[in-house]
Amino acid sequence: MDYNEGRNLAVADAYKSVRNALLAGYKPGAPLVVLLPGGMGSQLDRSPTAFAGDPIDFDNFEVAWLGLDILFRQSGLTLEIEPQGQDLQQFIIVPDGPVRFALIPAYDGVQAYFQDNGYNYCVFGYDWRRSIQEAALNLQAFLTDLQTSVQDEFGEDPLPRTTLLCHSQGGLVAKLFAHFPNTPAAALSRIVTIATPFYGTADTTPAFFFQGQDLLNILYGANRVAHITASLPGPYVLMPMDYPTWQKRGQTLGVAPYPVLDENGNPADPYNIANMPKYPSWVSQDLVSDALLVRSTIDLDLPDALLGKFFHLRAQTTHTMGRFRWDPLPADYVPGQTPPNYYVDGRAADAGMVAGDGAVPFFAAGLAQNLAKTFTIPTLQQHGDLAENTRFLTAVKTIIDTGALVDIGGLEALPDAAYNTSERPKATTGAVHGLLSDVVAGRVAPADPQLSRPDLARGLLRELTR
């Protein structure tokens, strides 16, 4: 057995665990919601030993993302993917449901809402480090296996009552999955996306490759984080839309000029290989090219029958980075040290700010082909909180139950906060940053009681769920 066979077997075992947990509490006849988390919102488990030719029991895997080890044993550094596509040092990493910290699962408000309303519910976690295509293939296999298992045990086909609920990057997985030949998507009831960056996002990429990620930079330093991020295929597909897609979709979406301009005001397509010299040396040309192929598939039109299953929910709560100037890099560029005008820079003028949810520009969060089923939900909350927002969840339930969303204005009468928010407080961004700074300074130890505080756990999850 080679490494790839061993990893595929471990991934399959992880999904069997999710399936079995769903079957144990399955309610025959009830609708099923399968949540696809946002990027970084799925837990990743790592094998206790390097692959040596034999299968490794999934029950013995350890949390790599996101547990206390990320704070005290630098497990975040193990997320790097080697150039040949293997996990670092041939340890195997697999997805395992929603990301969890201090036993608090991300999206627990989503779970509570649908279970309170009598739905079946599970989370399809995916390895957000890897290509969207791999996640979509795994989704296809998961749904096919689930269909067979429910038919065998309960004598019913769950797919016609199944809705894929997709937050952020999860919607890209669903869109790609919908293009597969003989896809199970054709049998599903609905596919609902929330704040999905169909045409790219500015909050996370390409800044990840230049600057790292705010919270992880505190723990590991921007230089190390930027290098690790550039080794991961997944984030590349989140970059602003390629120039050919803008030529095709820009007018329909109301996006002009092209979102990324060079120092001379000309379009600078981040997927165009001619622009590779503008990237840091550690960015992979192969991964940029692979991401363009995935982006091209995401932009493909769907047939009307399948498109009719898609609904898109978005917010426009705040200014969002949406247009950039991309200047050349100096030869001695170092993340976290070089002045910010040397990387993709939207702060050069207020014109770089557009309507959005704080992470995904408003124009990017719906398909140009399907704007009639793209709905703006009234809210003051931002990207990381939208999937748990009571108004969004009510809109999703309405779509599932009726196949339409008519009275958007009526949602304003509902709480503009997480479902059952009194039981689900979230610490502020400042409090989360302060906690990580205290860990680095040695002021917080693994046994510190504050690490078990639900509000801090949820605040951390919000900051890392894209």
N, C-alpha and C positions, 0 to 999 in steps of 0.2 A: 504493500500500500504506500503510495507516495503522499507528499504533504497535502496536496490539493484534495485528494480523496479523503484523507483523515479530517481535514477541515470541513469538507462538505458533510461528512458523516456526523461530526459534532454539531454543525448547524442544524441538521435534520433532527437530531436528538433534542436540541433546545426547543424547536418548534413543536415536537411531540409533547413536550412538557406543558406548553401553552395550551395545546389542543386538549390534553387530558384534564387540565384544570377546568377548562370550559365545560367539558362533557360531565364532570362530576356535579356541577350545579345547573346543568342545562334544563330549561323550561320548554317542553315541547309546545309548538304553536306560537311562541312569543317571537317578536322580531329580534334580530341580532345586530348589534353595533360592533364593528371591528375598528378600533382606533389605530391610525397610523401616526405616531408622534412626529413632532418637528425634529430637525437636525439636532443632534446631541441629546435628544430626549429619550433614547432607548438605552437600557442598561447593557453594558458589555462585560462578559465574563471571560476570564483567561485561564487556560489550562495550567495546572500546578507544575507541570514539567514540559520540557520541549518535546516536540513530536519526534518519535524515534522509530516509526514504521508500524506501530500498533495503535488501534483505537484508544482514545482517552475517555474515560467515563465522565459524561457531562455533570453528573452529581458531584464530582470533585472539583469542578471549576471554581475559581475565586473571582470576586468582583474586581474588575479593572476600572470601570466607570459606572457608578460614581459612589464611592464609599469613603470611609475614613482614610483608607490607604492613599487616596489621592492627596490628602493633606499631610500625612506623616510618613508615608513610604514611597512617595513620588510615583505612584502607579500610573499617573497621567503620561509619564515618559514612555511607558510601554505601548502606547497607542500608535507609535510610528509604524509605517508599513515600508518594508524594504523594497528596493527598486524592482526586484523580480516578482513582487506581489505577495510575498509571504509576510506574515506577522513577525514582529521583531524577534530575532533569535529562534525562530520556528516554534515559539509558543503559539497556541491557537486561541483566537479571540472570536466569540460568538455572541449574537444578540440574545437578550433574555428579558423580554417584556419592557415595561416603562422603567426609566431610570429612577433609582431610589436612593435616598440619603437619610440616615437615622430612621430607617424603616418607614419613611414617608414616601409613597410613590408619587411621581409626577402625574398630573391629570387625575388626582383622586377626586376632584370635584366632578369631572366627567363621569367617572365610574359611579359615584354616588347618585348623580342625576338619573342616569339610565336604569340603574338597578332599582332606584326608588319608584321609577315609572314602569317596572315590570319587564324590562328588556333583558335579553341575554347580552353579555358584554365580554369582550376580551381585547387585549392590546397586541397588535402585531408589531413587535419591536424589530428593528432592522439595523444592520451595521452601517451607521451613517458615515463612517470613515470611507467606506468602499463605494463602488459605482452605484448609481441609481438603478442601472440595469440589473445588477445582481440582486438588489432588494426587490425589484419587480418580479424577477424570476422566482425568488423565494416566496413572494406573496402568491403567485400562481400555484406553486406546489402546496403551500399551506391551505389555501381555500379548496383546492381539489381534494386534499387529504381530509379536511374537515367535512366536506360534503359527503364523502364516502363513509366516514366514521359516524356521522349523525344518521345517515340512512340506515346503516347497519344496526345501530343501537336503538334508534327511536322511530325508524320507519318513515322519515320525512326528509325532504330536501330543504336545507336551511337557506340556500343561496337566494331564492326568490324573495325571502324576507330579510336579506342581509344588506346593511348599509355600511359602506366604507366611510368613516369620518376621518378626515385627513387634516392635520394641523401643519401649516408651513411646508417644510421640505417633504413631508409625507404625501402631500398632494402631487408632487412631481413623480413619486413612486407610482401612485395610482394612475396618473396620466400615461406614463410609459407602459405600465401593465395593460392598459386598455388597448394598446396597439398590437399586442401579441396575437399571432394567429390562433384561432379557436380559444380565445381568452375566456376564462370564467366571468369576466366583467359583463359579458352579454347576459348572464343569468342573474346578476345582482339586481336589487331593487333600486338603490340610489348610490351615488358617490358624491359626497359633500366635502368641499375643501374650505378651509378657514385660513385666510392670510397666506395663501400659497404663492411663492414668487415665480410664477410662470415665465415672467420676463426679467428675472434676476432680482437681486437685492443688493443694497449698498452698505447695509449696516455690518455685515460679516465679511463679505468678500468684494473685491480682492484684498481688502485691508488685512485679512488674516495672514496673507503671505508676506505682507510688508511689516505688520505691527504686532502680530500675535493676537491674543484674546485677553480682554481686560482682566478677568478673574484669574485665568491661568498664568498670565504674566506675573501676577503678584507672587505666585508659588514657585514658578520655574524660570522667570525672566523672559522678556519678549523675544530675544534672539533664539533661544531654544524652542519656544512655542511656534515661532514663525517657520522654523525649519521642519518641525514635526508636521505642522498643518500642510505644508507644501508636499509632503510625502503621501497625503491622503487623497484618493480620487474624488471622494464625495463633495468636498467644498468647491471644487472647480466649477461645477455646474450651476452654482449659485451666483456667479458673476453676472454683471449687467448683460443684457441681451446682445447677441452678436449683430454685426452691421446688416447682413442680409435679412435677418428676422425683423430688424427695425425698418428696413425698406419695405417689407411686406406688411408689417403690422402697425408701424408707427402712427400712421394717419388715423386708423381706426381707434387706437388707444389714446390719441391726443398727445403724443410724445414728439416734441420737436424743440431744439435740434436733437441729434443723436446724443445719448446720455453721457458718453465719454469723449472728451476732446483733448487733443494734445496741446503742447505749449503754444502752438500757432493757431489754435482754434479749429483744427481739422479733426474729423472723426478718428478715433483711436480704438479700434475693435480689440478687446482683450483676448479674443479667441484667434485673432489673425497672427500667424506665426511671424510675420514681419515685425510685430511689436515685441517679440521675445526679449530683445535687448533692454526694454524698459522694465522688465521684471528683475528681481534679485536672482543671483546665479543659482540659487537652490530650487527655483521653480522649474517643474518638469515640463518640457515641450510636449512629450508624449501624453501627459495627463491633460494638458490644454487641448490637444487634438482630440483625445478621447471624449472630453467633455463637450466639444463642439458637435460630435456625432450624436451624443445623447440629447443635447439641446435641439438639434435638428429634428429628432424624433418627437420630442415633447411638443414642438411647434406644429406637427402634422395635424391636418384636419381629421376629425372623427366622423364616421357615418352618422346620419341623423338619428338612427335608432339608438346608438350607443351614446351620442351626445345628449340625448334627452334624459339620460340618467344623471348627468352632471349638474351640480348646483355649486355656486361659489359665493362665499360670505367674506366680507372685508370691512375694514374700518378706515376712517381718515381722521384720526384723533389728533394728529400733531404734525409738525414739520419733520420730514424724513429725508435723509441724504439720498438724492436721486440723480444728480448730475455732477460730473467730475471733470477736473483738469488733471491730466496724467503727464507729469513732467519726467524727464530723464532722471535716472539714478546716478549719484556720484559713485566713483569706483570704490570708495571706502564706506559704502552704506552699511550701517549697523542698526537693526531694529531697536527702537526705544531710545536711540542716541542721536541719530541724524535728524535735523530739523524736518518738520512734517511736510514742507512744500516739495520734498523730493519723492513723494509717493503719490498715489491717486488721492487727489485733494479736492473735496467738495466745499471746503471752507473759504476758498478764495473769494467767493461772493455769495450773497444770500440767494442768488439765483440757483445755487446748488441744492437748495432745499425745496422739496415738493410735498404735496399732501401724501399722507401715508399713516402707518400705524407705529412709527418709530423705528421700524426695521425694514419693512417691505413697502416700497412706494405703492400708492393707490393704484396707479395704472398697471402695475405688474400682477395684481392679485385676482385677476379674472382672465379667462380666455377671450381673445379677440373674436373668436368664432362663436362665442356663447355669452355675449354681454347681456342678452335678454334674461339670462338666468344667473346674473351676477348682482348680488344685493349688498348694499351698504347698510350695516347695522348701526343704529345710534348708540354710541358708547364714548366714555371718556378714558377707557382703559387702552393699554397698548399691547403690542404684539404677543409678548409672552403670556399674557393673561387671557387672551381672547377665547381660547378653546374651552375655558372653564367659566366664562362669563354667562350669567343666567340668561341674558337676552339672546346671545348666540345659541346657547343650548336649546332654548325654547324655539328659536327659528329652525334649528336642525330637526327637532321633534315634529314640528309642523310640516316640514318637507317630507319626513319619513311617513307621517300619518296621512297626508293629503296629496302629496306630489306637487305641491305649489307653496308659494309664500306670497300672500296678498297684502296682509295688514302689517307692514313694517312699522308704521307709526304707532301701532298699538303696543309694540315692544317697549316703548318708553315708559309705560306704566310699571314695568318690572324692575327689580333691583339691577343697578348697573355695577355689578360686582360678581365675584365668584359665587357659584351655586352654594347655598348654605354657608355663606362667608363667615358667619359668626364662629363656626367650627374650623375654619381654614384661614387663619390670619397668615400674612406673609411679611417677613421683615423687609425693610427698605434696602435699596441698593447700597446705601452708605453703611448700613449695619452689616451687610454681607461682606463688603470690602474690608470693613474693620475687623471682622472675624478672621479673614484670611491673613491680613497683615499681622494680627496677634499670633496666629499659628507660626508664621515665618519668623517672628521675633522671639518665639519660644515662650510666649505668655499664655498659651493655651496648649494643654496636653491632651492626649487621646481620651483620658477619663474625665475631662472637664464637662460638668453637667450641661453647659450651654450648647454643646454639640448634639444634645438630645432634644433641644427645643424645636417643636414643630414649625414655629414661625420662621426660624432661621433656615431650617431644612427647606421649606417651601420657597423662601426667598432665594436660596441658592439654586434650586431647581428652576425657578423662573428665569434667573439670569443666564442659565446654561441651556435653556430649551428654545431652540431656534427652528 
